[in-house]
Amino acid sequence: MTAQKIVPGTAAYRRLCLAMLLAGLSTFALLYCTQPLLPHFSRAYGLSAEQASLAVSLATGPMAFVLLVAGMVSDRLGRRPLMIASLLLAALLTTVLGFLPGWDSLLVARFGCGLALAGMPAVAMAYISEEVDDGAVGRAMGLYIGGSAVGGMSGRLLVSVLTQWLGWRDALSLTGLAGLAIALLFWRVLPPSRQFEPRRHSFLGYAAGFARLFADKALPWLFLEAFLLMGAFISIYNYAGYRLIAPPYALSQTEVGLIFLLYLLGSFSSALAGHLSSRFGPRRSLWLPLVLFVAGIALTAARPLALVVAGIAVVTVAFFAAHAIASSWVGRRARQDRAQATASYLFAYYMGSSLLGSSGGYAWTHAGWSGVALFTGALMGIALLVALRLARVQPLAQVEPVRPIPVD
């Protein structure tokens, strides 16, 4: 391509950075906006906790599968139109949630929302890498990652506050309308693709990349870590609301929503974990946040509200730290098959959210918070064993630093 890449200091670069911030914000706000509402779904439709959790799991589950092929699709259709369509469709589906007559139709809409959003993480990363000058890719990617973290937090918090005053139906519809406004602004400000060239991949060649990844001595174990980490983390946040709105705490929906402000701690812990991983190596670092995660779970099992909230805070710090180490390690090990490695990591991550997140509801229904604590503690026990297994894997020759995979 003869067109010049986008460089800092230009109007195109400012527009691209704003667009990436908006993309991260909207994607994860729409994906997780139903999470604080699980107790409301249980009451409105007479559902158990594991049944209500499908409002989250049926969005993250299909997202996991589509991510495996999103890169191939965007290589044929283009990055920009796919991202715009993704945000618009997901926002429209979220807007109609408040008007749907029953639980089954709500789940169908959430399933469609997950499919719509599936391509955004991988396609956004590819768009930035193609369009932005190499020296400025990190800054633009950082804005997308930052927008993702803020979106995941603010979407949950916005729905919680609106639900207390307007009810959950209006809260979801207003969240969808906000997402639609962001999608239209994203469409307006996102610079057109200058470097994109349509290309087709051999399916067998693409699949061969996955085969090479699973022949590696570390990567399959790192994918398992993503599955376990997200499963435990999403279970804590899925069912904390059930516990905190009930006696003896009897918190309001807004007060429960404020718990999601703890996500801000993840930004600091992921940065610190990246520093520790660079200094001591991921093999010597990964087990530390996992031990911290177990300590946080133990704190949540206490009765005083202050200790419960402190435990959730510790779990949040530990999760983002472990994710930063594990996802960066995936990029270092994969090398020539990084697209497939990112897709595999995200697949495991979102399948953990979908499968284990709903399984945690079974633990809550049958054993209360003690069951959730035992379930997530067992997951972290397995994760610790995997980390010890990974500590014995010989590192590859040093390669360039790799940013963590941007997920919420």
Secondary structure, DSSP 8 states (H G I E B T S, - for coil): --S--B-TTSHHHHHHHHHHHHHHHHHHHHHSTTGGGHHHHHHHHT--HHHHTHHHHHHHHHHHHHHHHHHHHHHHH-HHHHHHHHHHHHHHHHHGGGG--SHHHHHHHHHHHHHHHTTHHHHHHHHHHHHB-GGGHHHHHHHHHHHHHHHHHHHHHHHHHHHHHH-HHHHHHHHHHHHHHHHHHHHHHS---SS-------HHHHHHHHHHHHHSSSHHHHHHHHHHHHHHHHHHHHHHHHHHHSTTT---HHHHHGGGGGHHHHHHHHHHHHHHHHHH-HHHHTHHHHHHHHHHHHHHTSSSHHHHHHHHHHHHHHHHHHHHHHHHHHHHHHGGGHHHHHHHHHHHHHHIIIIIHHHHHHHHHHHHHHHHHHHHHHHHHHHHHHHHHHTTS---S-----------
